[in-house]
Amino acid sequence: MILRIEKIGLSLETGDELLNKLLVNGKAHYPKEFGGFLMGYYSGDNKCLHITDTIIPKEYQASKYSFERSTTGVEKEFTEFYSENPRKVYVGEWHTHPDSSPIPSTTDICAINTIINSKITSIPNPVLLIIGYSKTTVDFGFYVWFENKLYKYE
């Protein structure tokens, strides 16, 4: 899957296998939201993001309308991930919206701001993937924070 934001000249690429893995993980926690970390790498010119992997949190709090993950317990996974391929990095977050659409909530926007303002993550343009699904539909909403605004990949 290749998505673009023509207005700002960015693109995103990810595979169906990863998207299916995220959907299966998310649906396993129905009716609560679920999510995790997105890992990947940028092209040489930083215009194309390749999302390749996820790290699933060990500790989290979830309800029908919220998901808050912790970094506790995943330090080893991050260390191993970075040592296997230093080019791949943490690029953002994903979570589900069960029985709903993949539109960012106020809570989602606050979470993006927390990532941007974190001295630990130091990524200026975090990506947010929201998987909205019902019994009959699935919709993936990819977003990026760029120059103080949230843009949707199309």
C-alpha positions in Angstrom: 0.0 0.0 0.0 1.4 3.4 -1.0 -0.3 6.6 0.2 0.5 10.2 -0.4 -0.1 13.7 0.8 0.4 15.7 -2.4 0.1 19.1 -0.6 3.2 18.5 1.5 5.0 16.0 -0.8 5.2 13.1 1.6 4.4 9.4 1.0 4.0 6.3 3.1 4.5 2.7 2.2 3.5 -0.4 4.1 2.6 -4.0 3.4 -0.7 -5.9 3.6 0.9 -8.5 5.9 1.7 -5.9 8.6 -1.8 -4.3 8.3 -3.4 -7.7 8.6 -1.3 -8.4 11.7 -2.3 -5.1 13.3 -6.0 -5.8 12.5 -5.9 -9.3 14.0 -4.1 -8.0 17.1 -6.7 -5.2 17.5 -9.7 -7.4 16.9 -8.5 -9.9 19.5 -9.2 -7.2 22.2 -12.7 -6.3 20.9 -14.7 -4.5 22.2 -11.8 -2.5 23.7 -9.3 -0.4 21.7 -5.8 -1.8 21.3 -2.6 -0.7 19.7 1.1 -0.4 19.7 4.3 1.1 18.4 5.1 1.6 14.6 8.6 0.9 13.4 10.1 1.7 10.0 12.6 3.8 8.1 12.7 6.9 5.9 14.0 7.3 2.4 17.2 9.2 1.9 15.4 12.4 1.2 13.0 11.8 4.2 10.0 12.2 1.9 8.9 8.5 2.0 8.2 6.5 5.2 8.3 2.8 5.0 6.4 1.2 8.0 7.7 -2.3 8.4 7.0 -3.6 11.9 5.1 -3.2 15.2 6.1 -3.7 18.8 3.1 -4.7 21.0 3.1 -3.2 24.5 3.3 -5.4 27.5 1.4 -3.0 29.7 -1.6 -0.9 28.7 -5.0 0.4 29.8 -7.9 0.1 27.4 -11.6 0.7 27.2 -14.2 0.9 24.4 -13.1 4.5 23.7 -9.5 4.7 24.8 -6.1 3.0 24.6 -3.0 4.1 26.6 0.1 2.0 26.2 3.2 1.9 28.4 6.8 1.5 27.5 7.3 -0.7 30.5 8.4 -4.2 29.5 9.3 -3.5 25.9 12.8 -2.1 26.4 14.4 -5.4 25.3 12.3 -5.5 22.1 13.4 -1.9 21.2 17.0 -2.7 21.9 16.9 -5.9 19.8 15.1 -4.1 17.1 17.6 -1.3 16.8 20.6 -3.6 17.0 19.2 -5.8 14.1 18.8 -2.8 11.8 19.9 0.7 13.0 18.2 2.3 10.0 14.8 1.3 11.4 13.4 3.5 14.1 10.2 4.3 16.1 8.0 6.3 13.7 4.7 6.5 15.5 1.7 4.8 17.0 -1.3 2.7 15.9 -4.6 1.7 17.6 -8.1 0.6 16.8 -11.4 2.2 16.9 -13.8 -0.7 17.3 -17.3 -0.1 15.8 -16.1 3.3 14.7 -14.3 5.2 12.0 -10.5 5.9 11.8 -10.8 9.6 12.6 -8.5 11.0 15.3 -10.2 12.0 18.6 -9.1 14.8 20.9 -7.3 12.2 22.9 -5.4 11.0 19.8 -4.3 14.6 19.1 -3.1 15.0 22.7 -1.1 11.7 22.4 0.6 13.0 19.2 1.5 16.2 21.0 3.0 14.2 23.8 5.2 12.3 21.4 6.3 15.5 19.7 7.2 17.2 23.0 9.0 14.1 24.4 12.7 14.5 24.8 13.0 10.7 24.7 11.4 10.0 21.3 12.7 13.1 19.4 10.6 12.5 16.2 9.3 15.7 14.8 6.7 14.1 12.4 5.1 11.1 14.2 2.7 8.9 12.3 -0.7 7.8 13.6 -2.5 4.8 12.2 -6.1 4.4 13.4 -7.9 1.2 12.3 -11.6 1.7 12.3 -13.6 -1.5 11.9 -17.1 -3.0 12.3 -18.4 -6.5 11.6 -18.5 -5.7 7.9 -15.9 -3.0 7.2 -12.3 -2.1 7.9 -10.8 1.3 7.2 -7.1 2.3 7.8 -6.5 6.0 8.5 -2.9 7.1 8.3 -2.0 10.5 9.6 1.3 12.5 10.1 2.0 15.5 12.2 3.8 18.0 9.9 4.6 21.6 10.6 2.1 21.9 13.5 -0.8 20.3 11.6 -2.2 16.8 11.3 -2.5 15.6 7.7 -4.2 12.5 6.4 -2.5 10.2 3.8 -4.7 9.4 0.8 
